[in-house]
Structures are given as structure tokens and as C-alpha cells.
Amino acid sequence: MHTFKIAVFTILCILFFNTVNAQNKDAVNTYTPYSFYGVGDLSSPGFASQRGMGGIGIGLRSSRAINYLNPAALSVHDTLSFMFDFGGEMQNYYLSTNNNSTASNSFNMHHISMSFPVWNKMVVALSVMPYSSVGYRVQQKETNPLIINEVGDITYTNQGEGGLNQAMMSLGYSFRSLFPNSVLGRFSVGGQAQYIFGSIDRYSNVTFNTSPSNANANTGQYIKASSFAFGLGLQYEMPIQNTYHLTLGATYLFKNNMEVQKTDFAYSIGGWGTDTVQHKVNKNAHLYVPASVGFGATFSKEEKWLFGFDYTYRDWSGATFDVPVNTPANRVFKAVSEHVFRAGFETTPNRNDIRYFLKRWTYRAGLYYENTYLQFGDTRIKNYGMTFGLGVPIGSRKNAINVSTELGQRGTLNNDLIREIYWKLSVSVSLYDIWFVTQKFE
């Protein structure tokens, strides 16, 4: 049995590092014009179990799931346990303006994560997941009659794809073993190191459809990013009457001056061939990502129910995007401070019921509201929605299939902007086992 577990662990490690390489390849992981700006569309936080509760996690402390949203939460895991979690995500968008509408969908691998103990009350988690995604294609026809009479039909195309990913190591430690009979023993601390990597392609093309004498213009930018980022986490757990638990949490992600290699290019394409107008490589460009601070709390009854909330703040207003971004239709884009509110709830009727399987399921629901960092003119882009989730136990111990669904809206039709109505489905498998035990008898 011990040899079998070593073999399984080796296979999981190979799968983990293959996922790191796969995440590094260009892919269209989203279809939203709001990924046109900055680093793209920032990924929703958490795995399926947390996303079913609106994405809360800063004050969440559970031995049944890997919680990377606050590394201090890892310390609640058994010191002999091994956990593995992997999952995918499907996204469906319905986009509309005052004049047009369209729909799109995508499905991608979302994450892979494992956790294991390294010392007394110290647990490590290794994870790979998206950081941000870019995917859009916007076309416009020339409508000025003077220009049409002069050069004919013209099509303007803005297109982008790619995104940034993160390979993460989280470490959580509980002071309970050092101060078993003291208030200090209720504190847990954590640290996190992220390696953010990936590439983004953005194109802006001008095509003369009915005038072959005019050269088409293809311009764009290729961005390759790689950088390290760091964060800290803190949790305080307070038992109430030996049945209830109040957990308070806080996180801080340090600002990151992300290293970027930027390639600007411009080509003219005509019947005579292709001419290179510009091809400039800047290996010393930077993209500033501001610090983030978060607070959260949960109140729970042991093995029965839990509810909680999170708040995070990040001030993008001082960020200077060294990598310039072309904005379509002359919209004035401005990065501003970001405020995110999340609330969620879960309940399990009877986790140990042997007669009714549905009573062993975990049922989740949540809400979120975001004042995003995107602003166009005087219009702030807001993002809000509701979530629902299920945790279906499989086998023994703490193995489960977690499913979450999310329905939300981002943007507005005001001021000729774009409104998105989206539906997301996340599915993940969480596996748990007791490892690292020395057997005395075979």
C-alpha cells in the first residue's frame, strides 16, 4: 500500500508540472471585450467549493478543501493528510450594445492543486491556475461617406488572445502546538509566493475591402510577462460554547512591478507583398500591479452550516500601464480603485447519514458585488451576480465532487458601452487521504 501511494504521488507530480507547461501556452480562455484593457479579465477567486459561496475564502477555515485565498487556512489540515484538487470551468457570455448583440462560450482547465504537511502544524499547497485572460474580437465598418467615396469599404478589427497564469506555493502554520492553552494558539499565519507568467497578443488591423491599390495595415503588440509576487495571510479562530466557531481573517498581497517584454509591430500588406513598418522589442518594460488588502469572517456550527463574507480593496489609480493599450471607438479608459464584496452560505443536513444520501450533500449559495478597476469617461464598470453550489461526497473520508454555477452581469448600455450577461459552471474533484504514516506491520 505504501508503494502504491508513492506511485500515485509521483503521477500527480508529473500531472502538476505538465499543467504548468500547458498553462503557459497561448489560449483563448475567455471571450469578453472588457479583457481588452490592462492585464485582461481577472480570474474569479477560489475553487468550485468556494465559488459556490460567492467566492469567499479569507475567513474560511475548512479541513475539507484547499483554500489558497488565505494561506493561513491551510494549517487546519491534518498533519498526516494529502489533498488533491483539480477542475475545469465553462463560461457563456451574452454581449449586447444599443445596436447589436452576440454570444460566445468556452471551456478550459481551471486549476490543479495539492497540499501536504511538511512539519508539525505546517502545511504546504502547490497550485496552478489562471491569473487573467484575454479574448476578444471587435469589428467595425467605416461609416463616413466621404471616406467611403474616396477609398471604398473599410473594416477595422481589434483582436486579442492569451493571458497570464500563476504557479503558486502557499504555506500555513498554526500556533496551537506552541501555545495550546493560550489565546495565541488560536492564531494561524501563512505566506504565499506566486510566479506569474504568460503572453498576450493584441492586434489592430485596417482592411480595404474594395480598393486593392491601398495597402492593408496590421499593427499590434506582443507581451510576454514573467514575475514573482508575494502575499501574507492571518486567521484567528474563536470557539463559542464548543459548538460554534467564529473565524476572522486578513490577507495582504504586495505590489508587483511585473517584468514585461514588449514587441510593437506594424506591417503594410498589398499586392506587392508585405512591408515591415515597425518591429521594436523592449525587454525592460514593466507593468505595475498594486497591492491588495482583504478582510473576511465566517461563523459556523460544527459539521452543519457556515456563512461568511469577504471584502477586498486594490487601488489601481496609481498604476501606470507601461504596455500601452489601444482603446476602440476612442473610449477614454482610466484605471481606478477596486472594491469587492462577497457573501456566502453552506449547509450539510447530516454528513454521517447512512440512509439518505442527499442529506450528506453540501448545499451552497452566495452573492458578490464588484466596483471594478475599469472606468470609461465618468462611467464605472460594475460586476455583480449570484452563485449556487453542491458538494457531493464520493467514497469515504473527505473526497467530494464540487459543482458551482454563477449568473452575473458586468457593464452597462449607458454611454454606448457593452453589457455582459454571463453564466459560468465550475466542476472540481477534491481527493483526500491519510499519508505519511509509518506502518509497523504489513
C-alpha positions as a printed Julia matrix, in Angstrom:
442×3 Matrix{Float64}:
   0.0    0.0     0.0
   2.84   2.37    0.84
   4.49   1.68   -2.55
   1.16   2.34   -4.28
   0.83   5.75   -2.63
   4.35   6.68   -3.69
   3.47   5.78   -7.27
   0.25   7.82   -7.14
   2.1   10.78   -5.67
   4.67  10.6    -8.48
   1.93  10.54  -11.12
   0.24  13.56   -9.53
   3.53  15.48   -9.52
   4.03  14.73  -13.23
   0.46  15.85  -13.96
   1.02  19.0   -11.89
   4.15  20.1   -13.76
   2.65  19.17  -17.14
  -0.23  21.51  -16.26
   2.3   24.28  -15.57
   3.65  23.88  -19.1
   0.18  23.64  -20.62
  -0.99  26.81  -18.89
   1.97  28.65  -20.38
   0.75  28.16  -23.94
  -1.41  30.76  -25.65
  -5.13  30.04  -25.45
  -8.39  31.91  -25.63
  -9.76  31.29  -22.12
 -12.45  33.95  -22.26
 -14.5   35.99  -24.73
 -15.17  39.45  -23.34
 -14.35  42.89  -24.72
 -13.54  44.01  -21.17
 -10.41  41.87  -21.41
  -9.19  44.5   -23.91
  -7.83  46.6   -21.06
  -4.89  46.29  -18.66
  -3.84  42.73  -17.85
  -7.16  41.37  -19.12
 -10.11  39.8   -17.34
  -9.01  38.89  -13.8
  -9.96  35.33  -12.82
 -12.72  34.68  -10.31
 -11.26  33.66   -6.92
 -11.39  30.2    -5.42
 -12.13  26.64   -6.48
 -15.65  25.29   -7.04
 -16.39  24.83   -3.33
 -15.57  28.48   -2.56
 -17.11  29.88   -5.74
 -20.43  28.26   -4.83
 -20.44  30.61   -1.82
 -19.83  33.79   -3.8
 -16.04  33.33   -3.8
 -15.44  33.84   -0.06
 -12.24  32.45    1.43
 -10.35  34.98    3.56
 -12.15  33.94    6.76
 -12.89  30.39    5.59
 -11.19  27.58    7.53
 -12.02  24.03    6.44
 -10.13  20.75    6.51
 -12.21  19.52    3.55
 -10.84  21.87    0.88
  -7.66  23.59   -0.24
  -8.11  27.3     0.36
  -5.42  29.36   -1.35
  -7.33  32.64   -0.83
  -5.82  32.81    2.66
  -2.69  30.67    3.11
  -3.18  30.67    6.89
  -6.24  28.42    6.37
  -4.03  25.53    5.25
  -2.91  24.95    8.85
  -6.29  23.41    9.72
  -5.48  20.33    7.61
  -4.47  17.11    9.32
  -0.73  16.79    9.7
  -0.87  13.33    8.08
  -3.22  14.2     5.2
  -2.67  14.65    1.5
  -5.2   16.58   -0.61
  -5.5   16.94   -4.35
  -7.94  19.16   -6.24
  -8.41  19.72   -9.95
 -11.2   21.22  -12.01
 -12.46  22.93  -15.14
 -14.66  25.88  -15.98
 -17.23  26.63  -18.68
 -18.09  30.25  -19.49
 -21.03  31.54  -21.53
 -21.38  35.23  -22.42
 -24.23  37.18  -23.99
 -22.92  40.58  -25.09
 -25.09  43.48  -26.16
 -24.88  47.15  -27.1
 -27.65  49.54  -28.02
 -27.48  48.25  -31.61
 -26.03  44.74  -31.66
 -25.7   41.53  -29.66
 -23.66  38.34  -29.81
 -22.91  35.24  -27.74
 -19.85  33.12  -27.04
 -18.72  30.25  -24.84
 -15.54  28.47  -23.79
 -14.38  25.56  -21.65
 -10.93  25.24  -20.11
  -8.95  23.5   -17.41
  -9.15  25.86  -14.44
  -6.78  24.63  -11.77
  -4.77  21.83  -10.29
  -3.66  21.91   -6.65
  -2.19  19.65   -3.98
  -1.46  20.1    -0.27
   0.61  18.1     2.2
   2.26  18.58    5.63
   5.93  19.48    5.97
   6.2   19.92    9.74
   4.11  19.99   12.91
   1.04  22.13   12.14
   2.69  23.41    8.93
   1.09  22.61    5.56
   2.18  23.46    2.01
  -0.04  23.78   -1.07
   1.12  23.89   -4.69
  -1.32  25.26   -7.27
  -1.53  26.32  -10.9
  -4.42  28.43  -12.19
  -5.23  31.42  -14.43
  -4.38  34.92  -13.25
  -6.08  36.8   -16.08
  -7.41  36.03  -19.56
  -7.63  37.96  -22.81
 -10.05  37.05  -25.56
 -11.98  39.43  -27.82
 -12.68  40.28  -31.45
 -14.36  43.56  -32.32
 -15.06  44.67  -35.91
 -16.34  48.0   -37.19
 -17.19  49.24  -40.66
 -16.31  52.72  -41.85
 -19.47  54.85  -41.93
 -18.11  58.21  -43.05
 -19.47  58.68  -46.62
 -16.58  60.95  -47.63
 -14.0   58.3   -46.75
 -16.07  55.53  -48.39
 -16.35  57.52  -51.63
 -12.59  58.11  -51.59
 -11.2   54.64  -50.81
 -14.21  52.3   -50.64
 -15.34  49.86  -47.95
 -13.05  49.67  -44.89
 -13.12  47.22  -41.95
 -11.43  47.95  -38.61
 -10.62  44.88  -36.47
  -9.38  44.73  -32.88
  -8.47  41.27  -31.64
  -6.7   39.84  -28.61
  -5.92  36.45  -27.11
  -3.76  34.85  -24.43
  -3.49  35.65  -20.74
  -1.43  35.36  -17.6
  -1.22  32.32  -15.33
   0.11  31.77  -11.84
   2.06  28.93  -10.27
   1.68  29.3    -6.53
   3.18  27.91   -3.35
   1.24  28.58   -0.14
   2.36  27.82    3.41
   0.2   27.81    6.52
   1.2   27.39   10.16
  -0.86  27.21   13.37
   0.46  28.35   16.75
  -1.74  25.8    18.53
   1.13  23.38   19.19
   3.3   26.16   20.64
   0.58  27.74   22.77
  -2.03  25.01   23.37
  -3.65  26.74   26.36
  -3.27  30.35   25.28
  -5.17  32.79   23.1
  -2.07  32.87   20.87
  -2.79  29.26   19.96
  -5.89  30.4    18.11
  -3.83  32.32   15.55
  -2.62  30.93   12.24
  -0.32  32.65    9.78
   0.52  31.98    6.16
   2.72  33.09    3.31
   2.37  32.82   -0.43
   4.74  33.04   -3.38
   3.38  33.34   -6.92
   5.14  33.07  -10.23
   3.05  34.95  -12.8
   3.77  34.1   -16.41
   2.17  34.12  -19.84
   1.75  36.13  -23.0
  -0.86  38.41  -24.57
  -1.33  39.2   -28.29
  -3.25  42.28  -29.36
  -3.91  43.26  -33.0
  -5.44  46.29  -34.69
  -5.99  45.82  -38.43
  -7.32  48.08  -41.18
  -8.61  46.26  -44.27
  -9.5   47.99  -47.56
 -12.11  45.63  -48.98
 -12.83  47.3   -52.34
  -9.65  49.24  -53.06
  -6.75  46.87  -53.91
  -4.44  49.8   -54.59
  -4.41  50.68  -50.88
  -2.25  48.59  -48.54
  -3.9   46.94  -45.56
  -2.38  47.93  -42.22
  -1.67  45.35  -39.5
  -0.43  46.73  -36.19
  -0.21  45.17  -32.78
   1.67  44.25  -29.7
   3.02  41.02  -28.24
   3.53  40.95  -24.47
   5.47  38.28  -22.61
   5.36  38.53  -18.83
   7.18  36.76  -16.01
   7.33  37.93  -12.42
   7.21  36.86   -8.78
   4.59  38.13   -6.32
   4.19  37.57   -2.59
   1.41  37.66   -0.04
   0.61  37.11    3.65
  -2.39  35.72    5.49
  -3.69  35.69    9.06
  -6.59  33.91   10.76
  -7.98  33.9    14.28
 -10.38  31.14   15.34
 -12.59  31.59   18.38
 -14.76  28.69   19.62
 -18.13  29.6    21.12
 -19.81  27.14   23.51
 -17.79  24.25   22.0
 -20.23  24.06   19.08
 -19.89  27.28   17.12
 -16.8   28.87   15.62
 -16.05  32.45   14.63
 -13.08  32.85   12.31
 -11.6   36.22   11.36
  -9.11  36.56    8.53
  -6.96  39.11    6.74
  -4.71  38.99    3.67
  -2.21  41.28    2.05
  -0.72  40.91   -1.43
   2.33  43.07   -2.03
   2.54  45.36   -5.03
   4.28  43.85   -8.02
   6.31  45.62  -10.67
   5.8   42.91  -13.26
   8.58  42.38  -15.79
   7.3   42.53  -19.35
   8.95  42.02  -22.72
   7.01  44.1   -25.22
   7.18  43.81  -29.01
   5.45  46.5   -31.07
   4.96  45.76  -34.76
   3.35  47.31  -37.83
   3.1   45.87  -41.34
   1.59  47.04  -44.59
   0.19  44.32  -46.83
  -0.54  44.89  -50.51
  -0.47  43.13  -53.86
   3.31  43.57  -53.95
   3.84  41.74  -50.64
   4.43  42.7   -47.02
   6.49  45.64  -45.79
   7.7   45.96  -42.21
   6.96  49.44  -40.94
   7.98  48.79  -37.32
   9.32  45.91  -35.27
  10.57  47.12  -31.9
  11.42  44.9   -28.92
  11.62  46.34  -25.39
  12.97  43.78  -22.92
  12.88  46.18  -19.97
   9.21  47.15  -19.89
   7.22  46.85  -16.66
   3.58  46.53  -15.68
   2.71  47.76  -12.21
   0.14  45.75  -10.25
  -0.9   47.46   -6.97
  -1.08  45.91   -3.53
  -4.29  44.27   -2.35
  -5.75  44.05    1.16
  -8.61  41.81    2.23
 -10.72  41.06    5.31
 -13.14  38.22    5.94
 -15.11  36.4     8.6
 -17.11  33.19    8.92
 -19.48  31.93   11.6
 -20.19  28.21   11.66
 -21.71  25.31   13.53
 -19.52  22.22   13.53
 -20.3   19.97   10.5
 -23.7   21.64    9.99
 -23.64  25.13    8.47
 -21.45  28.16    7.78
 -21.9   31.67    6.49
 -19.34  34.39    5.86
 -18.29  37.48    3.96
 -15.15  38.94    2.33
 -14.06  42.42    1.36
 -11.01  43.21   -0.78
  -9.55  46.51   -1.91
  -6.95  47.3    -4.55
  -6.06  50.81   -5.74
  -5.29  50.74   -9.45
  -5.49  54.52   -9.81
  -1.73  54.92   -9.34
  -0.9   52.14  -11.78
   0.89  53.12  -14.95
   0.44  50.61  -17.74
   3.86  50.64  -19.38
   2.39  48.4   -22.04
   0.08  50.76  -24.0
  -3.38  49.52  -24.83
  -5.36  50.69  -27.87
  -8.95  51.53  -26.96
 -11.61  51.1   -29.67
 -14.08  53.81  -30.66
 -11.98  56.49  -28.93
 -13.19  55.45  -25.49
 -11.19  57.03  -22.7
 -10.06  54.28  -20.33
  -8.98  55.01  -16.77
  -7.86  52.59  -14.06
  -9.43  53.32  -10.66
  -9.59  51.7    -7.21
 -11.36  48.36   -6.95
 -13.79  47.3    -4.2
 -15.16  43.75   -3.98
 -17.84  42.47   -1.58
 -18.68  38.76   -1.26
 -21.05  36.79    0.97
 -21.83  33.09    1.08
 -23.53  30.26    2.93
 -23.34  26.46    3.06
 -25.22  23.76    4.93
 -24.95  19.98    5.27
 -28.11  18.36    6.73
 -26.36  15.26    8.13
 -22.85  14.44    6.96
 -22.94  10.96    8.55
 -26.41   9.88    7.42
 -26.23   6.31    6.08
 -29.84   6.13    4.91
 -30.42   9.28    2.87
 -27.57  10.16    0.52
 -28.91  13.66   -0.24
 -28.6   14.59    3.43
 -24.86  14.08    3.16
 -24.6   16.62    0.34
 -23.41  20.17    0.99
 -25.6   22.97   -0.42
 -24.11  26.39   -1.1
 -25.22  29.86   -2.23
 -23.64  33.3    -2.41
 -23.62  36.85   -3.78
 -20.91  39.25   -4.92
 -20.69  42.89   -5.97
 -17.63  44.5    -7.56
 -16.75  48.08   -8.35
 -14.12  47.04  -10.87
 -10.96  48.94  -11.76
 -12.4   49.78  -15.23
 -13.77  53.24  -15.88
 -14.7   54.85  -19.21
 -15.19  58.56  -19.03
 -17.38  59.02  -15.96
 -18.92  55.53  -16.14
 -17.67  52.97  -13.64
 -17.98  49.34  -14.71
 -19.73  47.21  -12.1
 -19.88  43.43  -11.87
 -22.39  41.55   -9.72
 -24.03  38.16   -9.54
 -25.26  35.19   -7.56
 -23.83  31.71   -7.14
 -25.07  28.26   -6.2
 -23.13  25.11   -5.49
 -23.18  21.48   -4.42
 -20.66  19.26   -2.68
 -21.32  15.59   -3.44
 -19.35  13.13   -1.26
 -17.66  10.23   -3.01
 -16.41   7.2    -1.16
 -15.12   7.65    2.34
 -13.22  10.32    4.25
 -13.45  13.81    2.7
 -13.49  13.07   -1.05
 -16.05  15.1    -2.98
 -17.16  16.4    -6.35
 -17.88  20.12   -6.09
 -20.05  21.97   -8.58
 -20.8   25.69   -8.69
 -22.79  27.82  -11.05
 -22.65  31.58  -11.39
 -25.04  34.03  -13.05
 -24.0   37.66  -13.3
 -23.83  40.91  -15.21
 -20.98  43.26  -15.99
 -21.07  46.6   -17.74
 -23.92  48.8   -18.93
 -25.64  50.02  -22.08
 -25.24  53.63  -20.96
 -22.81  55.88  -22.85
 -22.61  53.39  -25.73
 -20.81  50.77  -23.62
 -21.21  46.99  -23.58
 -23.32  44.91  -21.21
 -22.38  41.32  -20.49
 -24.75  38.73  -19.06
 -22.8   35.6   -18.26
 -23.23  32.12  -16.87
 -20.3   30.1   -15.55
 -20.1   26.48  -14.47
 -17.21  25.13  -12.4
 -16.6   21.48  -11.57
 -13.76  20.18   -9.42
 -12.78  16.91   -7.8
 -11.29  17.0    -4.3
  -9.42  13.92   -3.1
  -8.3   13.3     0.47
  -6.24  10.56    2.08
  -4.1    9.87    5.13
  -0.49   9.59    4.02
   2.93   9.81    5.63
   2.15   7.11    8.19
   4.91   4.61    9.03
   3.42   1.15    9.19
   4.72  -1.18   11.86
   3.03  -4.28   10.43
   2.48  -5.34    6.81
